[in-house]
């Protein structure tokens, strides 16, 4: 039962960002995506990925890898569209989120 619930959670959680990735892939429009949110999410997912080695949870590890790939693509597209100059010190973007 535990595996079935984990697998269902894996399917839902791993596919939740695919519509956004698909939309960016088709339209190349990343203007409405927050660079700071993407960056924070990527950092968090990397820590979760490291955590999966201590728990040996292969389902969670696979889900995190898929999420990292999706968000890395979104971050890459924002960079290629010239929307990222310095994602950590970007006062303009920080003020948009406050």
N, C-alpha and C positions, 0 to 999 in steps of 0.2 A: 504493500500500500504506500509506503514511504517513497519508493521509486516512482510510482505513478503520479503522486502529487508533485514530486520534484520535476518530473518530466513535463507535466502540464504547466507548471510555473516557468520552466525553461522555455517552452514554446511561446507562451504569452510574453514573457519578459524579453526574449531575444528578438521577437518580431515587432515589438512596439515602436522601434525607431525606423524600421524599413520604409514605411510610407514617407517619412521625412527625407530619408536618403534618396529614395526614388524621385521625389519631387525636386530635390536639388540637382540630381543627375539629369533630369529632363529639362528643367528650366534654367539651371545654373544661377538661380537667385538665392543668395545667402544673406541678403540684407536684413531679414527679420530674425535671423538667428543670433543669439547672444554669444559673443566670443568668450566672455568671462564664464558663462554657464557651461559652455562646452569644455573649457579648460579645467574648471573645477570638477566636472563630471569625469573627465579623463584621469585626473589625479586620483579621485576616489576609486575608480574602477581598477587602477593599477594597485592600490593598496588592498582592495578586495581580492585581486588576482594573487597577490603574495600570501594573503590569508588562506586561500584554498589549498596551499601546499601543506599547511599545518592540519587542516581538516580533511584533506584527501577527498574533497568533494568534486568529482569529475564533472557532474552536471553543472554546478555553479561555475566551475572553471571554464567550461565550454561557453556558457552564456556570457561570461565576462569577456572572453576573447571576441565573441561576435559584437558585443557592445563597444569594445575598444576599436574594432575595425570600423564600425559605423561612425562613431564620433571622430575618429582620426580622419576619415574621409570628409566629414563636414568641416572639420578644422582646416584640412588641406584646401578645400574649395574656398573657404573664407580667405585664406592666405593667397590663393591664386587669383581671387577676385580683387585683391588689393585692399581688403577690409581690415587687415591686421598689419599694423606697423610695429607696435610693441604691445603685445597682449597683456603684459603685467602692469605697465605704467601708462596705459592709455586712459588719460583723464576724461576724454570725450565719452568713451564707452562706459566708464565707471559712473559718470553723471547721468547717463541715460537709464541706469538701473537703480539709482537711488531715489 
